[in-house]
C-alpha cells in the first residue's frame, strides 16, 4: 500500500491497483528509479544513473553475490525491470526477452518403481555395483557390509527381529539373482542398546533425557 498527498488530500494506492513488478525482490522504489532513468534524455547521464541504480539493487538483494557472474545478473535484472526498453552503455550485452520466456530443460526422472520401499532406491544402485564385482573376498566383504546396513534399515520400519536368511534372500531377489550370497556369512547379533527409531522420532526423547539429566545433575549437586 502507498499514500500520495496532493492538495491537502491523501489517497491510498494498493499494490493490486498498481503496475505488476517484474522483479519483486527489488521493490517498487527501484521500479520508480528505472522509470526516471529511462526519461533522462542524455545517454551518458542515463548510463551513469543506471550504474547508480545497479548499486542500489546490489544493496537490496545481497543474495545475488552467491551466484556466478552476479554483476551481469544485476544488469540483466535492470533490463528486465525496464521491460527490456533501455538504451544505455552497459558493460554486458543486453538480455533478450526470449531468454526469460524459454522453458527450462526438463530433467529426466527415474520413474521405475522402488522394489523395496523400506530399503530405498539407493540400495538397488549398490546392489547393481556389487553384482558387477568379480567373485572373491572383496565381493564377499561388500555383500556382508550391505547385509548389515539392510538389516538396520529393515529394523527401522519393522520392529520385529529379522533373520539373516531373510536379508540374504532380499539381496538375491533385488539383484535378480545376479548375486549369490556365499555360505557361512554371519552378520552378528544386534546389540540390545541399538536404537532403530525412524529419523526424527527420537528427538523428543532426547530432549526429555537432557532435561532429566539436568535434574539429576542438580540433585547430585545438592
N, C-alpha and C positions, 0 to 999 in steps of 0.2 A: 504494500500500500504506500502511496505517495501523496503528499499535500502540496498544493500550489496556492500561494496567496496572490491575489490580484484585486485592486480597487476595494480594499478593505473587506474582501470576502475570501473565504478559504474553500477550496474544492478538493475533494478526495478522489484519487485515482487508484483503482485496484489493478493488480497485475494482470488479471484476466481481461481487462479492458485495454491493455497496452500491447505494444508490439512484442511478439514472442522472441525471447532471447535465443540466439543461435548457440552461444556458449554460456550457459547459466552460471558456471563456476566463477566467471569474472564479474558478474553483477551488471545492473543496468547503468551504473555510472560510467563504466568503460564503454558501453554502447554509445552513451551521450558524447564521450570524448572522441570516439571514432567518427560519429556524425559531424562533429565540429571540425575534426581533422579533414574530412572529405571536402568541407566547404572552404578550406584555405586555397586561394587562387594560385599562389606561388608554389611551384613544385618543390623547390629547395626547402622552403619553410614547412611545407607539407611533409616532406621526408624527415625533417628534423623533429617535427612534432610526433611522427609515427614512432621514432626511436624512443621518445619520452613515454609514449603510451605503452610500448612493449616493456619498458622498465616497470611501469605500474602493474602490468599484467603479471610479470615475474614475481613481484612482491605479493600479489593477491593469490597466486597459485604456486607456492613453493614446491609442491609435489612434482612439478614438471621437471625439476632437477634430477629426478630418479630415472628419467627417460634418456635414451641416447639422442644426441643431436637436439638437446632441449631448446637451444636458441632458435633453430629452424622451426621447431614446433610452435614456439611463441609467435613467430612471424606468420606461420600458417594460420594460427588461431586469429591473428589480427585480420587477415584477409577474409576468414570465414565470418567474423563479426561484421565486417564491412559488406557482406554479401558478395564478395569477390569483385566488388566495384571499387578498386583503389589504385590510383595512379601515383606511385611513389618509387623512389630509388631504394629498393630492398636489397640486403646482402644475399638474399636467397631467391631462387626462382619462385614466381607466384604459383600457388597450387591451383589445380583445375577443379571446378565443381564436380566433374565426373568422377574424380578420385574418391570424394566423400560418398557419392551415391552408389559406388560399386559395392556389391555384396562381398563379404569376406569369404575366403576359400573355406569350403566345407571340410572339416576334419573327419575322416572315416572312423567310425566306431566299430569295435568288435561286438557284433550282436549275437555271437554264438552263446547259447545258454551255459551257465556255470554247471558243471557236472555235479558238484557237491558244494552247496552254499556254505556249510559250516567250515569248510576248508578254504574257500575263496578261490578266485581266478589265478592268483599268483602261484598257488600250489601246482596248478596244471602246467605253468611255464617251467617250474623247477623240475617237475616230473619229465617233461619233454627233454630238458637238458640232460638229466641223469640217464634217460633212455638211450641217448646218443653216445654215452661214455663206453669205452671198451671194458670188458669184464676184468675184474681184478680187485685188489684190496682197496684201491681208491674208490671205486664204484660202490663196494660194499659199505665203506665208511660213510659215503654220501647217502646211501639208502637208509642206514641206521639213524643218521642225523635228521633226515627228512621224516622218518617214522616218529622220532621223539617229538619233533615240532608238531606233526599232525595229531599226535595224541594230546598235546597241550591244547590245540585248537578244538579238538573233539570235546574235551572236558570243560571248555568254556561254555559250550552250548548244550552239552549233555552231562548232567551232574553225576550220572551213574558211572561206575568204573567201566573201563573198556579193556578187553583182552588184546594182547599184542597181535594175535592172529587176525583180529578184526582190522587193525591198522594195516597189516601186511596185505590183507585181501583188498582193502581200498586202494592201496598203491598199485597193485597189479591191475585192478579194474580201471582206475583213472588213466593208466598208461596204455590202455587197450591191450594189456598183457604183453607189452614190449619189455616190461621189467619183470623179472622173476626174482623174488626175494630169496636170498640164499638161506639154506638151513643153518640153524644154530645162532641166528641173530637174537640177542636179548636186549630189551630196552631198559631193564632195571625197574625197580619199584618206584612208585610215585610217593614222594615224601608227604607225610601227614600234615606238614605245615604249609604245603603248597597252596597258593591261592589262585584259582582259575576263574574268578569273577569276570563278567563281561566288562569291557572298558567303560569306566565312569561309574559303575555301580558301587564301588567300594570307597568313593570319595567321602560319603557321609560317615562311614565307619571310621575312616582315617581321622576325620575331624573329631569324632567322639573320642577316639583313642588319645588324640593330642590333648583334648580337654581333660580327659581322665588322668592323663599323665601329669598335667599341670596340677590337678587337685592332689594327686598322690605326692607330688613333689612338695606342695605346701604342707601336707600332713607330716611328711618326713622332716621338714624344717622345724615344725613345732615339736 
